[in-house]
């Protein structure tokens, strides 16, 4: 079988087209030794590498995987000392600027999920301690996007609860954080692949952050589906406004180079947060520099106004100034609505419940905790991500509709029930806290934006709504 396999492999490789304009460079003697074996037992892997720019430039197995004997994950392998993991620190040997930008990004901090409620759910509520002393769900779920702390066994082998893992915020044995292969899939390390929306969709999808689904619903995603062949994903420079104009991908807006209004080029960046003017991850949306400061990131010194201006340089290749200004006004309006009407009050109520002991310290053991979690972590995020990316269905039906439905039909009633329960307590402190909660709920519901719920909608608004309803019925009733 092996001679036949070698013949087929040789024929396949002879038909592979090298990247455009690349002059093939011979692999090093060490890499040739690697290929002699891996061409036989991992032909798919080596075939992928041979299609890469790395191969064309003579960067091979040894150049990326070589290690020193004292390295934490050094592994003796067929007479060589190697490391299985190629970390951002390794990539920085050739890609220093990209590695530095990535190291100062939220992506590189993705592994800092330990201690979060997300992690508590996977570790404790959904998990157990049966998999290497931890939760199998955490290893196969959370860590595959966020990254794991890779642990090394004697001899350089990697523990199965921490590897394989290409999570974006992986803790590597060499002390670096992150994984370049999260986007540039090994062993092709293709820029074209990293530019495709599916790459981001590995993590940015689902009930709590459906950016991929929002993108597919948006005009941007529709344009990409229709004009994918015109987007020139393989271009070395890939500058919006010069190399392509047919459609943007996630990378176009958040990372890639773009022609600016003055004719200059806005440079590419591997810091995905650089062009964001809101951080929509927390219960309440905050300006990105606030979140960056908490993580100790250098970009904390860059105000959101400058970040938005950079994003608008990308937008300006296809959209007029008035279009952009109105879009951002709509975006900010939804954030203000969500923060002011629902998230701000909800967050205040939950803090009151914990501080006054009206619910236990244990997370997720009471219905109100699940309700609030889904309001902000799932439904509220969907609304905010929806409006940020021009996905109306996610902004409304998957987003604010769900927020409002559960706020009024579950969250408020649960708060009222907690207040009623503790008002009957023999503990004066609990009675006082319950009275504070009851008063706060009543005060909130007395505000104009909630008055419909208590039947106190202003008469002029009732009349306006009645007139609009009658006109609607006339239009659509035969």
C-alpha positions in Angstrom: 0.0 0.0 0.0 2.7 2.5 0.9 4.5 2.5 -2.5 1.1 3.1 -4.2 0.3 5.8 -1.7 3.6 7.5 -2.4 2.9 7.4 -6.2 -0.5 8.9 -5.7 0.8 11.6 -3.4 3.5 12.5 -5.9 1.0 12.8 -8.7 -1.3 14.9 -6.5 1.5 17.2 -5.4 2.6 17.8 -9.0 -0.8 19.1 -9.8 -0.9 21.6 -6.9 -0.8 25.2 -7.9 1.6 27.3 -5.8 0.2 30.7 -4.6 0.3 33.3 -7.3 3.6 35.0 -7.7 5.4 32.7 -5.2 8.8 31.4 -6.1 9.2 27.9 -4.6 12.0 27.6 -2.1 13.5 24.2 -1.2 12.6 23.0 2.4 15.4 22.7 4.9 17.0 19.4 5.5 15.2 19.1 8.8 11.8 19.7 7.2 12.7 17.2 4.4 13.3 14.6 7.2 9.8 15.4 8.6 8.2 15.1 5.2 9.8 11.7 4.5 7.8 10.2 7.3 4.7 12.4 7.3 4.1 12.1 3.6 3.4 8.5 4.4 1.4 8.6 7.6 -0.2 12.1 7.3 -0.5 12.8 3.6 -3.4 15.2 4.0 -1.4 17.3 6.4 1.7 17.6 4.2 -0.5 18.2 1.1 -2.1 21.1 2.9 1.3 22.6 3.8 2.5 22.3 0.2 -0.3 24.5 -1.0 0.7 27.2 1.5 2.7 30.4 1.2 4.8 29.0 3.9 5.9 26.1 1.6 6.6 28.5 -1.2 8.9 30.5 1.1 10.7 27.5 2.5 9.0 27.7 5.9 8.3 24.1 6.9 7.7 21.7 9.7 11.0 22.3 11.4 10.9 26.1 11.1 7.6 26.2 13.1 7.9 23.2 15.4 11.5 23.3 16.5 12.1 23.5 20.2 14.8 23.7 22.8 15.3 21.0 25.3 14.4 23.2 28.3 11.1 24.3 26.7 8.0 23.4 28.8 6.5 21.3 26.0 9.7 20.0 24.4 9.2 16.6 22.9 11.9 14.2 21.7 10.7 13.0 18.2 12.8 10.9 15.8 16.1 12.5 16.8 14.7 16.1 16.9 13.4 18.2 19.7 10.1 19.7 18.8 6.9 21.2 20.3 3.5 20.2 19.1 2.0 23.6 19.6 3.0 26.5 17.4 2.2 29.5 19.5 1.8 33.2 18.7 5.3 33.6 20.2 6.6 31.2 17.5 4.7 33.0 14.8 6.0 36.3 15.9 9.5 35.3 14.7 8.2 36.3 11.2 4.9 38.1 11.9 6.0 40.4 14.7 3.5 43.2 14.1 0.5 40.9 13.7 1.5 39.0 16.8 1.8 42.2 18.8 -1.6 43.5 17.7 -3.2 40.1 18.5 -1.5 39.9 21.9 -3.2 43.2 22.9 -6.7 42.2 21.7 -9.7 40.8 23.4 -9.2 37.6 21.3 -6.0 36.8 23.1 -7.8 37.2 26.4 -10.6 34.8 25.4 -9.3 32.2 27.8 -10.0 34.4 30.8 -13.4 32.8 31.2 -12.6 31.0 34.5 -14.7 32.5 37.2 -17.5 33.8 34.9 -21.0 32.6 35.0 -20.6 30.9 31.6 -17.8 28.8 33.2 -19.9 28.1 36.3 -22.6 26.7 34.1 -20.4 24.4 32.1 -18.2 23.3 35.1 -20.9 22.9 37.8 -24.5 23.3 36.6 -24.1 21.2 33.4 -20.9 19.4 34.3 -19.2 17.2 36.9 -15.7 16.2 38.0 -15.4 12.9 36.1 -13.0 14.1 33.3 -9.5 14.5 34.6 -11.0 16.1 37.7 -13.1 18.6 35.7 -16.0 18.9 33.3 -15.8 17.2 30.0 -18.3 19.8 28.7 -15.8 22.6 29.5 -13.0 20.9 27.6 -15.2 20.2 24.5 -17.4 23.2 24.6 -16.1 26.4 26.2 -12.4 25.8 25.7 -12.7 25.1 22.0 -13.6 28.7 21.4 -12.2 30.5 24.4 -9.1 28.4 24.7 -7.7 26.1 27.4 -4.7 26.2 29.6 -2.7 23.5 27.8 -1.1 21.2 30.4 2.0 19.2 29.6 2.7 15.6 30.7 6.2 14.2 31.4 8.0 13.8 28.1 6.2 16.7 26.4 2.9 15.0 25.6 -0.2 17.1 26.1 -3.1 16.3 28.5 -6.3 15.3 26.7 -8.5 17.6 28.7 -6.5 20.6 27.3 -5.5 19.4 23.9 -6.4 19.4 21.0 -7.4 23.0 21.3 -7.3 26.0 18.9 -9.4 28.4 21.1 -8.6 32.0 20.4 -7.4 32.7 23.9 -5.5 29.5 24.6 -2.8 29.6 27.4 0.2 28.1 25.8 3.1 26.2 27.6 5.5 28.9 26.5 3.6 31.6 28.4 2.0 33.2 25.4 -1.8 33.6 25.0 -3.8 32.9 22.0 -3.9 30.7 18.9 -3.1 32.0 15.3 -4.5 28.7 14.0 -8.0 29.6 15.4 -8.4 31.7 12.2 -5.5 30.6 10.0 -6.2 26.9 10.0 -3.2 24.7 10.1 -1.4 23.6 8.0 -2.3 25.8 5.1 -2.5 28.9 7.3 -4.6 30.5 4.5 -5.3 34.2 4.6 -8.3 33.6 2.2 -9.8 31.1 4.7 -9.3 33.6 7.6 -11.2 36.2 5.6 -14.3 34.1 5.1 -17.2 34.6 7.5 -17.4 30.8 8.2 -14.1 31.1 10.1 -15.5 33.6 12.5 -18.7 31.6 12.7 -17.0 28.7 14.5 -17.4 30.8 17.7 -19.5 33.8 16.8 -22.8 32.0 16.4 -25.7 30.6 18.5 -28.1 32.0 21.1 -25.8 34.4 22.9 -23.7 35.9 20.1 -25.1 35.0 16.7 -22.9 37.3 14.6 -22.6 34.8 11.8 -26.4 34.4 11.5 -26.9 38.2 11.7 -24.3 38.7 9.0 -26.0 36.2 6.7 -29.3 38.0 7.2 -27.8 41.4 6.5 -27.3 43.1 3.2 -23.5 42.5 3.7 -24.0 38.8 4.0 -26.4 38.6 1.1 -24.0 40.5 -1.1 -21.2 38.1 -0.2 -23.3 35.1 -1.0 -24.1 36.6 -4.4 -20.7 37.9 -5.3 -18.3 35.6 -3.5 -16.2 35.0 -6.6 -15.6 38.8 -6.9 -14.2 39.4 -3.4 -10.7 38.4 -4.4 -10.0 36.5 -1.1 -6.6 35.2 -2.3 -5.2 38.7 -2.9 -1.9 39.4 -1.0 -3.0 43.0 -0.2 -6.8 42.6 -0.1 -7.6 46.3 0.3 -11.2 47.2 0.2 -11.8 49.9 -2.5 -8.8 48.7 -4.5 -8.7 44.9 -4.7 -12.5 44.3 -4.2 -15.7 46.2 -3.7 -18.5 43.6 -4.3 -19.1 42.7 -0.6 -17.5 42.7 2.8 -16.8 39.8 5.1 -16.3 40.0 8.9 -12.6 40.5 8.4 -13.2 43.4 6.0 -14.9 45.6 8.6 -13.1 44.5 11.7 -9.5 43.8 10.6 -8.6 44.3 7.0 -7.1 47.2 5.1 -9.3 49.7 3.3 -8.9 52.7 1.1 -9.5 55.9 3.0 -11.2 59.1 1.7 -7.8 60.9 1.4 -6.5 58.1 -0.9 -4.3 56.6 1.8 -4.9 53.1 3.1 -6.3 52.3 6.5 -3.9 49.6 7.6 -5.0 46.1 8.6 -5.1 45.1 12.2 -5.1 41.9 14.2 -6.9 43.6 17.1 -10.5 42.9 16.4 -11.7 45.5 18.9 -10.0 48.4 17.4 -12.9 49.6 15.3 -15.7 48.9 17.7 -17.5 51.8 19.3 -19.6 49.6 21.8 -18.8 46.5 23.8 -22.0 44.6 23.7 -20.8 41.6 25.8 -21.8 42.7 29.3 -25.3 43.0 30.7 -25.1 46.7 29.9 -23.3 47.9 26.8 -20.2 50.0 27.6 -17.7 51.9 25.5 -14.8 49.6 24.5 -12.1 51.6 26.2 -13.8 50.8 29.6 -13.6 47.1 28.9 -10.0 47.4 27.5 -8.9 49.1 30.7 -10.2 46.3 32.9 -8.1 43.8 30.8 -5.0 46.0 30.9 -5.0 46.4 27.1 -3.0 49.2 25.4 -6.1 50.2 23.3 -7.7 51.5 26.5 -6.1 54.9 25.5 -8.1 55.0 22.3 -11.5 56.6 22.7 -14.6 55.1 21.1 -14.9 58.2 18.8 -11.6 57.4 17.2 -12.5 53.8 16.8 -15.7 54.7 15.1 -14.0 57.0 12.8 -11.7 54.2 11.7 -14.6 51.9 11.1 -16.3 54.7 9.1 -13.3 54.8 6.8 -14.1 51.3 5.9 -17.8 52.1 5.5 -17.0 55.1 3.3 -15.9 52.9 0.4 -19.5 52.0 -0.2 -21.7 54.3 1.9 -22.3 58.1 1.9 -21.7 60.2 5.0 -25.4 60.7 5.6 -26.0 56.9 5.4 -23.3 56.2 7.9 -24.4 58.9 10.3 -28.0 57.8 10.3 -27.0 54.1 10.8 -24.9 54.9 13.8 -27.7 57.1 15.2 -30.1 54.1 14.9 -27.5 51.8 16.5 -26.9 54.1 19.4 -30.7 54.5 19.8 -31.2 50.8 20.3 -28.3 50.6 22.8 -29.8 53.5 24.8 -33.3 51.8 24.7 -31.9 48.5 25.9 -29.6 49.9 28.6 -32.2 52.4 29.9 -35.5 50.5 29.8 -34.4 47.0 30.6 -30.7 46.2 31.4 -30.0 49.1 33.7 -33.1 48.4 36.0 -32.6 44.7 35.7 -29.0 44.8 36.7 -29.9 47.1 39.7 -32.6 44.7 40.8 -30.2 41.7 40.7 -27.6 43.5 42.8 -30.2 44.4 45.3 -31.4 40.8 45.6 -27.8 39.6 46.3 -26.7 42.4 48.5 -29.8 42.2 50.8 -29.8 38.4 50.9 -33.3 38.1 49.2 -31.9 35.2 47.2 -29.1 32.8 48.0 -25.5 33.3 47.0 -25.6 30.2 44.9 -25.9 31.0 41.2 -28.8 29.6 39.1 -30.6 27.9 42.0 -33.6 30.2 41.7 -35.8 31.0 38.6 -35.1 34.7 38.7 -31.4 34.1 38.0 -32.1 32.0 34.9 -34.6 34.6 33.7 -32.2 37.5 34.1 -29.3 35.5 32.6 -31.2 34.8 29.4 -32.6 38.4 29.2 -29.1 40.0 29.0 -26.8 37.1 28.0 -28.9 35.7 25.2 -31.8 38.0 24.1 -30.2 41.3 24.9 -27.0 40.4 23.1 -28.9 39.2 20.1 -30.7 42.5 19.9 -27.4 44.5 20.3 -25.5 42.4 17.8 -28.4 42.5 15.4 -28.6 46.3 15.3 -24.8 46.6 15.1 -24.7 44.5 12.0 -28.0 45.6 10.3 -29.9 42.4 11.0 -33.5 43.5 11.7 -34.9 40.1 12.6 -32.3 39.6 15.3 -32.7 43.2 16.5 -36.4 42.7 16.9 -37.9 39.2 17.0 -34.9 37.3 18.2 -33.8 40.2 20.3 -35.9 43.0 21.9 -39.1 41.1 21.6 -37.7 38.3 23.7 -36.2 40.8 26.1 -39.5 42.5 26.6 -41.6 39.3 26.8 -39.5 37.8 29.5 -38.9 41.1 31.4 -42.7 41.7 31.8 -44.0 38.1 32.0 -41.2 36.5 34.1 -38.7 38.8 35.6 -41.0 41.4 37.1 -43.5 38.8 38.5 -40.5 36.9 40.0 -39.3 40.1 41.6 -42.8 40.8 43.0 -43.1 37.3 44.3 -39.7 37.6 46.1 -40.8 40.8 47.7 -44.1 39.3 48.8 -42.3 36.3 50.3 -39.9 38.3 52.4 -42.5 40.9 53.5 -44.0 38.1 55.6 -40.6 37.3 57.1 -39.9 37.4 60.9 -36.5 39.0 60.1 -36.9 42.8 60.2 -33.9 43.3 57.9 -35.5 41.0 55.3 -38.8 42.9 55.6 -37.0 46.2 55.1 -35.1 44.9 52.1 -38.3 43.4 50.6 -40.1 46.8 51.0 -37.2 48.5 49.2 -37.5 46.0 46.4 -41.3 46.4 46.2 -41.0 50.1 46.1 -38.3 50.0 43.4 -40.4 47.7 41.1 -43.5 50.0 41.5 -41.4 53.1 40.8 -40.0 51.5 37.6 -43.4 50.5 36.4 -44.7 54.0 36.9 -42.3 55.4 34.3 -43.8 56.4 31.0 -42.0 53.6 29.0 -43.6 50.9 31.3 -47.0 52.6 31.8 -48.7 50.4 29.3 -48.1 47.3 31.5 -50.0 48.8 34.4 -52.8 50.1 32.2 -51.7 53.7 32.6 -50.8 54.6 29.0 -51.2 58.3 28.4 -54.7 59.2 26.9 -53.1 60.9 23.8 -51.0 57.8 23.2 -54.0 55.5 23.5 -55.9 57.7 21.0 -53.0 57.6 18.6 -52.7 53.9 18.8 -56.4 53.4 18.4 -56.5 55.5 15.3 -53.5 53.7 13.8 -55.2 50.3 14.5 -58.4 51.4 12.9 -56.6 52.5 9.8 -54.7 49.2 9.7 -58.0 47.3 9.8 -59.4 49.4 7.0 -56.4 48.7 4.8 -56.4 44.9 5.3 -60.0 44.0 6.0 -62.2 43.1 2.9 
